[in-house]
Amino acid sequence: MKHGKKYIESAKLIDRAKLYDPNEALELAVKAATAKFDETVEVHIRLGVDSRHADQQVRGAVVLPNGTGKSVRVAVFAQGADADAAAAAGAEIVGAEDLVARIQGEGFMDFDVAIAAPNMMGLVGRLGKVLGPRGLMPSPKAGTVTPDVAKAVEEAKAGKIEYRLDKTNIMHCPIGKTSFGAEKLEENFNTLLEAVIKAKPAATKGQYIRSCVVASTMGPGIRVNPTKVGQ
């Protein structure tokens, strides 16, 4: 794979054989970000679990103390008082049967987070094949199926992110923008890792966090010492 000059120069800052402490890794991630736009910093965590087994699933959501730096468009499936509360909390899109029909019939997907009141899940269930592959299907575990839709909207706007394993037992999570600086990124990083560690399945054996890498959108990956994670 060929890389551009800026990537190659950034990569020179990083010792690929070294495991960095989280604060040092994030300082390097900020320094190595050379794109003209405000790059997102992501954390990639490989866990020592087997997500094929139900008792080893790791999934949840957490509100990052400094947000994500991203403007989030929220869609809420609700009606009546719940719909009014969602709109008052700042949801851009609120609907019930009409919203389901719009997604099914028009392919409308102009939102980043989907939230549903519990009594709407009979309707929303029809959208599983559409929302599921995009990671947008409301879920109780992620806090996006809830009777308090207003609170869920406020948390999504404040920087709530969902963490979940992919098929290779790795999770990929944004923790902010390079413009945040290393200190705020580290606060977000620690908050995420604390949540992941608390979610450790009882059935897990051996080392839980196998590897951890941080990287900006266009920058090289920086390996974090897994023994320092969560400290």
Backbone bond lengths (Angstrom), bond angles and torsions (degrees), N, CA, C in turn:
res aa  C-N    CA-C-N  psi(-1)  N-CA   C-N-CA  omega(-1)  CA-C   N-CA-C  phi
1 M - - - 1.453 - - 1.526 110.03 -
2 K 1.332 116.92 128.29 1.458 121.32 -179.12 1.527 110.98 -89.80
3 H 1.318 115.88 139.17 1.454 121.73 178.40 1.527 109.99 -116.70
4 G 1.340 115.63 155.43 1.448 120.32 178.67 1.520 111.95 -76.34
5 K 1.339 115.23 172.55 1.472 121.09 -177.56 1.535 111.58 -61.81
6 K 1.334 116.75 -41.22 1.462 120.16 -177.88 1.530 110.58 -63.84
7 Y 1.345 116.38 -41.60 1.468 120.05 178.64 1.521 110.21 -63.12
8 I 1.321 116.30 -43.56 1.469 120.67 -178.12 1.528 110.51 -63.08
9 E 1.328 116.43 -40.62 1.461 120.44 178.36 1.529 110.99 -66.02
10 S 1.350 116.22 -41.46 1.465 120.70 178.86 1.522 110.81 -64.29
11 A 1.334 116.14 -39.05 1.465 120.83 -177.98 1.528 111.80 -63.40
12 K 1.341 116.92 -25.81 1.461 120.81 179.49 1.533 111.93 -66.88
13 L 1.334 116.15 -19.74 1.469 120.42 -179.60 1.529 111.70 -76.37
14 I 1.329 115.59 -15.02 1.467 120.25 -168.56 1.525 111.19 -116.29
15 D 1.315 115.29 132.95 1.463 122.07 174.24 1.526 107.65 -89.74
16 R 1.326 116.35 106.88 1.472 120.81 -174.22 1.529 112.45 -66.88
17 A 1.323 117.38 -17.83 1.463 120.63 -179.56 1.532 111.80 -89.27
18 K 1.333 116.48 -7.97 1.467 120.36 -174.27 1.520 111.80 -96.12
19 L 1.329 115.46 145.94 1.465 121.58 171.61 1.529 107.24 -102.63
20 Y 1.316 116.28 114.51 1.461 121.19 -174.64 1.529 112.04 -90.00
21 D 1.324 116.19 151.77 1.455 120.57 168.52 1.535 107.62 -67.42
22 P 1.342 118.79 151.73 1.467 120.82 -175.95 1.531 114.18 -53.67
23 N 1.340 117.78 -45.38 1.469 119.38 -177.45 1.525 111.68 -64.08
24 E 1.345 115.95 -39.09 1.463 120.35 179.57 1.530 110.65 -68.60
25 A 1.335 116.36 -39.68 1.464 121.18 179.72 1.524 111.07 -63.42
26 L 1.327 116.40 -41.36 1.462 119.98 -178.66 1.527 111.84 -72.49
27 E 1.317 117.13 -33.77 1.473 120.09 173.92 1.527 110.14 -61.93
28 L 1.323 116.01 -40.87 1.461 120.48 178.07 1.523 111.52 -68.10
29 A 1.330 116.93 -38.55 1.466 120.34 179.18 1.524 110.91 -60.99
30 V 1.327 115.98 -41.20 1.472 120.75 178.17 1.529 109.86 -66.74
31 K 1.318 116.29 -43.81 1.463 121.21 -177.91 1.529 111.37 -66.73
32 A 1.328 116.42 -34.04 1.471 120.96 -175.76 1.527 112.77 -82.94
33 A 1.334 118.01 -5.97 1.468 121.71 -179.92 1.523 109.30 -82.25
34 T 1.315 116.70 111.16 1.466 120.73 -174.98 1.528 113.17 -119.41
35 A 1.326 117.98 5.33 1.470 120.34 -179.67 1.532 110.13 -68.58
36 K 1.324 115.85 160.68 1.460 121.22 -178.77 1.531 112.36 -77.22
37 F 1.342 116.67 -13.53 1.466 120.78 177.30 1.525 109.87 -104.62
38 D 1.325 115.83 167.64 1.467 121.40 -179.37 1.532 108.68 -78.52
39 E 1.318 116.65 102.43 1.466 120.84 -173.59 1.531 111.92 -72.03
40 T 1.319 114.86 147.55 1.461 121.71 173.80 1.520 109.32 -84.80
41 V 1.322 116.44 139.38 1.467 121.02 175.06 1.527 107.79 -100.23
42 E 1.310 116.25 127.68 1.463 121.86 -179.11 1.523 110.75 -117.06
43 V 1.333 114.50 152.12 1.465 122.12 174.15 1.522 107.54 -113.56
44 H 1.312 116.09 133.56 1.465 121.66 178.05 1.530 107.38 -120.08
45 I 1.319 116.57 117.69 1.468 121.36 -172.95 1.528 109.84 -121.18
46 R 1.309 115.74 123.93 1.478 120.10 175.16 1.520 108.73 -100.40
47 L 1.324 116.20 124.53 1.460 121.50 -176.58 1.525 112.19 -105.02
48 G 1.312 115.39 151.51 1.459 121.75 178.20 1.518 111.74 -87.08
49 V 1.332 115.19 57.64 1.469 121.58 177.93 1.516 107.99 -131.21
50 D 1.314 115.34 171.24 1.464 121.06 175.38 1.522 107.23 -120.38
51 S 1.327 116.12 100.44 1.470 121.05 -174.14 1.529 113.43 -66.96
52 R 1.337 116.86 -6.87 1.473 118.89 176.19 1.523 111.32 -70.80
53 H 1.343 115.91 -20.15 1.466 120.40 179.88 1.522 110.29 -97.22
54 A 1.306 116.38 132.94 1.465 121.51 -176.04 1.525 112.33 -59.40
55 D 1.347 116.85 -33.38 1.470 119.42 -177.34 1.531 112.43 -82.80
56 Q 1.329 117.43 4.46 1.466 120.31 177.12 1.531 112.28 -122.48
57 Q 1.319 115.79 18.17 1.462 119.82 175.90 1.529 109.86 -72.84
58 V 1.298 116.68 141.10 1.470 121.69 174.99 1.525 107.14 -126.26
59 R 1.325 115.10 111.60 1.465 119.45 -177.37 1.518 109.19 -154.34
60 G 1.297 116.13 141.81 1.455 120.19 177.90 1.510 110.17 -179.39
61 A 1.316 115.95 -166.02 1.460 121.05 179.35 1.518 108.94 -145.89
62 V 1.308 115.98 153.53 1.460 120.95 -178.42 1.528 108.69 -149.27
63 V 1.330 115.86 144.32 1.466 120.86 176.30 1.524 108.12 -91.69
64 L 1.320 116.60 119.11 1.462 121.00 179.47 1.528 109.58 -75.33
65 P 1.335 118.54 133.73 1.475 121.14 -174.92 1.521 114.09 -60.09
66 N 1.339 116.92 -28.29 1.461 120.14 -178.89 1.524 112.54 -110.97
67 G 1.351 116.25 14.70 1.454 119.97 179.56 1.514 112.22 69.68
68 T 1.333 115.81 -172.42 1.461 121.17 -179.63 1.525 112.38 -108.22
69 G 1.330 116.44 -11.99 1.459 119.61 -176.71 1.508 112.67 80.82
70 K 1.329 116.49 3.99 1.452 121.12 -177.97 1.529 110.30 -109.72
71 S 1.318 116.02 138.04 1.459 120.94 174.46 1.516 108.18 -78.23
72 V 1.336 117.12 123.04 1.462 121.86 -172.64 1.531 110.59 -108.66
73 R 1.337 115.23 127.09 1.471 120.49 174.53 1.525 108.13 -94.73
74 V 1.321 115.49 125.64 1.468 121.16 -174.01 1.526 111.06 -112.11
75 A 1.334 115.78 131.33 1.463 122.43 173.53 1.519 108.21 -109.62
76 V 1.322 116.78 134.50 1.464 121.19 -178.78 1.520 109.98 -125.01
77 F 1.330 114.82 128.84 1.464 121.02 174.52 1.526 107.30 -93.35
78 A 1.311 116.34 105.48 1.468 121.01 -176.88 1.515 109.10 -162.41
79 Q 1.314 115.82 165.46 1.458 120.85 176.34 1.526 109.48 -145.25
80 G 1.331 115.67 163.70 1.458 120.17 178.75 1.515 112.82 64.51
81 A 1.351 115.74 -136.18 1.461 121.76 -177.33 1.527 111.53 -62.54
82 D 1.341 117.48 -34.98 1.468 120.53 178.25 1.528 110.84 -63.34
83 A 1.328 116.38 -40.82 1.464 120.54 179.11 1.524 110.75 -64.55
84 D 1.319 116.64 -41.85 1.467 121.08 178.88 1.535 110.50 -63.23
85 A 1.347 116.57 -41.80 1.461 121.09 -179.26 1.525 111.08 -65.83
86 A 1.334 116.38 -39.94 1.466 121.00 179.52 1.524 110.90 -63.91
87 A 1.323 116.03 -43.82 1.466 120.52 179.61 1.528 110.69 -64.46
88 A 1.333 116.03 -41.23 1.471 120.47 179.73 1.526 111.41 -65.04
89 A 1.334 116.94 -29.89 1.469 121.68 -179.37 1.528 112.37 -79.74
90 G 1.337 116.72 -9.93 1.461 119.34 175.84 1.514 116.37 114.19
91 A 1.342 117.97 8.00 1.462 119.86 178.46 1.528 110.21 -65.47
92 E 1.328 116.27 131.82 1.468 120.14 -179.33 1.523 112.46 -76.20
93 I 1.337 116.48 -31.79 1.463 121.18 -175.13 1.515 108.41 -128.98
94 V 1.307 117.35 125.22 1.463 122.10 178.85 1.523 108.26 -135.39
95 G 1.329 116.29 132.62 1.456 119.42 179.48 1.508 111.68 -173.47
96 A 1.312 115.77 178.80 1.463 122.24 178.90 1.532 107.79 -130.98
97 E 1.331 117.22 -110.29 1.464 119.99 178.69 1.525 111.55 -57.86
98 D 1.347 115.56 -38.14 1.463 119.69 -178.63 1.527 112.01 -63.67
99 L 1.338 117.07 -38.80 1.463 120.86 179.76 1.525 110.91 -70.93
100 V 1.324 116.89 -40.19 1.470 120.80 176.53 1.524 109.72 -60.38
101 A 1.346 117.14 -45.24 1.464 121.46 -179.89 1.525 111.14 -63.66
102 R 1.326 116.49 -37.16 1.465 120.99 -179.87 1.522 110.84 -65.82
103 I 1.323 116.60 -40.91 1.468 120.84 178.90 1.526 110.56 -69.25
104 Q 1.334 116.33 -43.34 1.463 120.34 -178.91 1.527 112.30 -69.86
105 G 1.326 115.68 -44.99 1.465 119.99 -172.64 1.510 114.91 -85.63
106 E 1.348 117.15 -35.48 1.459 120.86 -174.87 1.524 113.19 -107.69
107 G 1.331 116.28 -7.85 1.459 119.22 -177.50 1.517 112.22 70.59
108 F 1.330 116.63 25.87 1.460 120.83 -178.48 1.526 110.71 -66.42
109 M 1.341 116.08 123.47 1.466 120.76 -178.52 1.527 110.90 -142.00
110 D 1.321 117.16 29.74 1.463 120.75 -174.17 1.529 111.40 -84.46
111 F 1.341 115.89 60.12 1.461 121.55 176.79 1.523 109.13 -155.56
112 D 1.335 115.45 158.38 1.471 121.48 -175.90 1.520 112.92 -104.74
113 V 1.347 116.74 -25.13 1.455 122.52 -178.22 1.527 108.32 -137.20
114 A 1.333 116.08 137.63 1.466 120.76 175.74 1.523 108.87 -117.22
115 I 1.328 115.57 131.12 1.469 123.02 -179.36 1.516 107.79 -124.82
116 A 1.323 116.88 145.68 1.462 119.62 -179.59 1.518 111.38 -139.44
117 A 1.323 115.83 140.36 1.461 121.23 168.80 1.526 107.06 -71.28
118 P 1.345 118.85 146.27 1.472 120.60 -177.28 1.522 114.49 -53.50
119 N 1.343 117.81 -36.33 1.465 119.77 -178.09 1.526 113.33 -73.96
120 M 1.325 116.87 -1.87 1.463 122.01 178.48 1.519 113.32 -96.89
121 M 1.335 116.78 -8.96 1.460 119.11 -171.41 1.523 113.45 -67.69
122 G 1.315 117.40 -23.12 1.463 119.85 173.61 1.516 111.06 -61.35
123 L 1.321 116.06 -39.05 1.468 121.59 177.04 1.527 111.48 -76.64
124 V 1.329 115.99 -47.60 1.462 120.97 -175.09 1.528 111.27 -64.00
125 G 1.337 116.39 -28.25 1.463 120.45 179.16 1.520 113.06 -56.28
126 R 1.336 117.06 -26.24 1.466 120.92 178.77 1.527 112.01 -66.51
127 L 1.324 115.62 -17.91 1.460 120.34 -175.20 1.532 113.29 -98.09
128 G 1.327 116.57 9.59 1.462 120.77 -176.15 1.514 114.04 -53.19
129 K 1.336 117.15 -42.99 1.466 120.55 -177.13 1.522 112.49 -73.76
130 V 1.329 115.92 -18.02 1.466 120.40 179.61 1.525 110.69 -92.59
131 L 1.339 115.99 -49.62 1.461 120.36 -176.31 1.525 113.07 -81.01
132 G 1.326 116.94 -35.03 1.467 121.51 -176.65 1.517 114.45 -54.21
133 P 1.353 118.18 -55.36 1.469 119.78 -178.56 1.528 113.96 -60.87
134 R 1.328 116.83 -22.08 1.471 121.02 179.78 1.525 112.32 -93.25
135 G 1.332 116.65 1.62 1.456 120.27 -179.68 1.517 113.23 71.14
136 L 1.340 116.97 24.93 1.459 121.05 -175.49 1.526 113.77 -109.83
137 M 1.321 117.22 -0.52 1.458 119.40 -177.67 1.529 110.42 -69.12
138 P 1.342 117.77 123.08 1.474 119.74 178.13 1.525 111.36 -56.77
139 S 1.338 115.45 142.25 1.462 120.73 -175.77 1.525 110.09 -145.62
140 P 1.345 117.86 136.82 1.472 119.63 175.74 1.522 112.58 -59.49
141 K 1.350 118.03 -36.83 1.463 121.57 -178.74 1.522 111.57 -63.43
142 A 1.319 115.89 -33.10 1.464 119.85 -179.69 1.522 111.72 -89.57
143 G 1.328 116.05 -1.72 1.457 119.99 179.85 1.506 113.63 76.25
144 T 1.335 117.16 15.95 1.464 120.58 -178.82 1.532 112.42 -101.74
145 V 1.321 116.53 0.85 1.467 121.21 164.23 1.515 105.12 -116.31
146 T 1.322 116.55 109.39 1.458 120.34 -171.42 1.517 111.30 -156.68
147 P 1.342 117.58 146.33 1.469 119.60 175.59 1.524 112.40 -70.86
148 D 1.341 116.79 -19.67 1.457 120.98 179.37 1.529 108.98 -101.56
149 V 1.334 115.64 75.21 1.458 119.64 -175.76 1.532 111.84 -66.39
150 A 1.320 117.07 -31.59 1.468 120.09 -179.89 1.520 110.99 -62.37
151 K 1.340 116.62 -44.57 1.467 120.37 178.81 1.525 110.61 -63.19
152 A 1.336 117.17 -40.06 1.464 121.40 -179.92 1.530 110.78 -63.75
153 V 1.322 116.40 -38.99 1.468 120.49 177.45 1.528 109.91 -64.44
154 E 1.322 116.74 -45.95 1.470 121.12 -179.56 1.521 111.42 -61.27
155 E 1.347 117.29 -40.26 1.468 120.84 179.21 1.524 111.13 -67.47
156 A 1.332 116.46 -40.09 1.466 120.08 178.65 1.527 110.23 -62.34
157 K 1.312 116.12 -40.72 1.466 121.27 179.22 1.531 111.30 -68.89
158 A 1.337 116.03 -30.94 1.468 120.91 -176.40 1.524 113.00 -80.09
159 G 1.334 117.73 -11.63 1.464 119.61 178.63 1.511 114.07 117.21
160 K 1.314 116.97 33.41 1.465 120.31 177.11 1.520 109.46 -78.85
161 I 1.315 116.51 130.65 1.464 120.93 177.67 1.528 109.99 -122.08
162 E 1.288 115.52 153.70 1.465 120.97 176.67 1.524 108.81 -103.03
163 Y 1.326 115.60 138.53 1.464 119.58 174.35 1.526 108.02 -117.52
164 R 1.304 115.33 135.47 1.471 120.53 179.56 1.522 108.96 -158.07
165 L 1.319 115.82 153.94 1.459 121.11 -178.84 1.520 111.13 -81.05
166 D 1.342 115.85 144.27 1.453 119.05 169.52 1.536 108.15 -90.01
167 K 1.305 117.29 -172.53 1.462 120.93 -175.72 1.519 113.57 -67.61
168 T 1.341 116.36 -15.70 1.469 119.78 -179.63 1.524 111.50 -102.47
169 N 1.332 116.77 15.69 1.476 123.23 178.40 1.534 113.02 65.63
170 I 1.323 115.16 32.34 1.463 121.44 176.54 1.528 108.70 -120.10
171 M 1.328 116.83 140.55 1.454 120.54 172.96 1.525 109.93 -113.83
172 H 1.323 115.05 143.95 1.461 122.28 -176.53 1.524 107.73 -123.50
173 C 1.329 117.88 117.55 1.462 121.07 -174.12 1.525 112.09 -135.03
174 P 1.338 117.59 133.42 1.465 119.84 173.30 1.520 109.85 -78.38
175 I 1.328 116.83 142.10 1.474 119.20 178.94 1.530 112.14 -125.59
176 G 1.341 116.90 13.82 1.460 118.88 176.98 1.510 112.49 134.52
177 K 1.321 115.17 -171.77 1.459 122.79 -178.87 1.533 109.98 -108.01
178 T 1.323 115.63 155.87 1.467 119.16 -179.98 1.535 111.22 -61.79
179 S 1.334 116.50 -26.34 1.471 120.26 179.07 1.530 112.26 -67.17
180 F 1.333 117.84 -15.15 1.467 121.06 177.39 1.531 111.31 -63.65
181 G 1.339 115.01 -32.34 1.458 119.22 -172.56 1.519 110.49 88.06
182 A 1.327 116.55 159.75 1.464 122.33 -174.05 1.531 113.07 -62.38
183 E 1.332 117.32 -36.23 1.467 119.99 -175.58 1.527 112.04 -65.14
184 K 1.327 117.47 -48.40 1.469 120.42 179.44 1.523 111.07 -68.67
185 L 1.321 116.64 -36.09 1.467 119.68 176.92 1.520 110.87 -63.42
186 E 1.338 116.21 -38.59 1.466 119.53 179.27 1.532 110.74 -66.42
187 E 1.331 118.00 -37.92 1.468 120.52 176.37 1.526 110.55 -60.60
188 N 1.334 116.34 -43.82 1.467 120.38 177.80 1.518 111.21 -66.16
189 F 1.334 116.73 -42.15 1.464 122.71 178.71 1.529 110.27 -58.01
190 N 1.321 116.71 -49.08 1.468 120.89 -178.57 1.520 111.70 -63.34
191 T 1.333 117.11 -39.65 1.463 120.95 179.03 1.527 110.49 -62.59
192 L 1.328 116.57 -44.33 1.462 120.59 178.41 1.518 111.09 -63.06
193 L 1.329 117.01 -48.47 1.463 120.09 -176.53 1.522 112.09 -65.32
194 E 1.333 117.76 -35.99 1.466 120.61 176.30 1.525 110.13 -60.73
195 A 1.331 116.78 -41.30 1.462 120.82 179.37 1.526 111.10 -66.08
196 V 1.326 116.93 -42.07 1.469 121.09 -179.83 1.524 110.41 -64.92
197 I 1.329 116.31 -40.84 1.466 120.55 -179.86 1.533 110.41 -66.58
198 K 1.327 117.36 -40.40 1.474 120.91 177.64 1.526 111.68 -64.12
199 A 1.336 115.45 -27.53 1.468 120.26 -178.32 1.529 112.70 -85.48
200 K 1.328 117.11 7.52 1.470 120.62 -178.36 1.529 110.84 -57.66
201 P 1.336 117.78 123.13 1.468 120.62 179.83 1.529 111.89 -66.46
202 A 1.309 116.21 144.61 1.469 120.86 179.50 1.525 111.41 -63.00
203 A 1.333 117.00 -26.94 1.466 121.28 -177.18 1.526 113.09 -79.58
204 T 1.338 117.55 -4.68 1.465 120.92 -177.90 1.523 111.42 -67.89
205 K 1.327 116.03 134.98 1.458 121.70 177.35 1.534 109.05 -122.08
206 G 1.314 115.79 146.77 1.461 120.01 178.54 1.522 112.25 76.66
207 Q 1.327 115.55 -159.74 1.464 121.37 -176.92 1.520 110.36 -68.26
208 Y 1.320 116.98 127.36 1.464 121.93 -176.43 1.528 110.92 -79.32
209 I 1.332 117.15 -56.07 1.464 120.23 177.94 1.523 108.18 -93.55
210 R 1.315 115.60 106.18 1.464 121.31 -175.79 1.530 111.73 -80.27
211 S 1.331 116.00 -41.67 1.466 119.21 178.30 1.516 109.07 -156.61
212 C 1.326 114.68 157.98 1.459 121.07 -178.95 1.523 107.95 -146.88
213 V 1.319 115.84 129.98 1.465 121.50 -179.03 1.526 108.89 -131.88
214 V 1.337 116.99 137.15 1.461 121.03 172.93 1.524 108.11 -114.32
215 A 1.336 116.10 148.11 1.461 120.50 179.96 1.517 109.70 -161.06
216 S 1.319 116.06 147.03 1.458 120.13 171.94 1.530 107.86 -85.38
217 T 1.323 116.57 169.59 1.472 121.74 -174.83 1.522 112.92 -50.47
218 M 1.328 116.67 -47.79 1.461 121.07 -175.94 1.523 113.08 -108.78
219 G 1.323 116.55 4.75 1.456 120.12 -175.09 1.517 113.88 -98.72
220 P 1.321 117.07 169.71 1.469 121.75 179.22 1.526 112.05 -75.09
221 G 1.312 116.26 157.13 1.454 121.45 177.25 1.520 111.45 -74.40
222 I 1.329 115.63 144.73 1.468 121.75 -179.93 1.514 107.72 -125.46
223 R 1.317 117.26 120.13 1.459 122.32 -175.47 1.521 110.80 -77.99
224 V 1.336 115.23 132.11 1.453 121.55 -179.79 1.528 108.75 -104.97
225 N 1.328 116.48 138.21 1.461 121.58 178.67 1.528 109.32 -64.03
226 P 1.346 119.44 113.27 1.463 120.86 -176.74 1.516 113.57 -63.49
227 T 1.343 117.93 -22.45 1.466 119.97 178.77 1.528 111.29 -75.30
228 K 1.332 116.43 -15.46 1.472 121.09 179.58 1.525 111.62 -97.05
229 V 1.312 116.56 -9.83 1.462 121.14 -177.52 1.523 110.40 -68.64
230 G 1.317 116.29 133.00 1.458 120.99 178.47 1.514 113.59 83.22
231 Q 1.332 118.04 4.51 1.458 121.70 179.83 1.530 110.10 -98.23
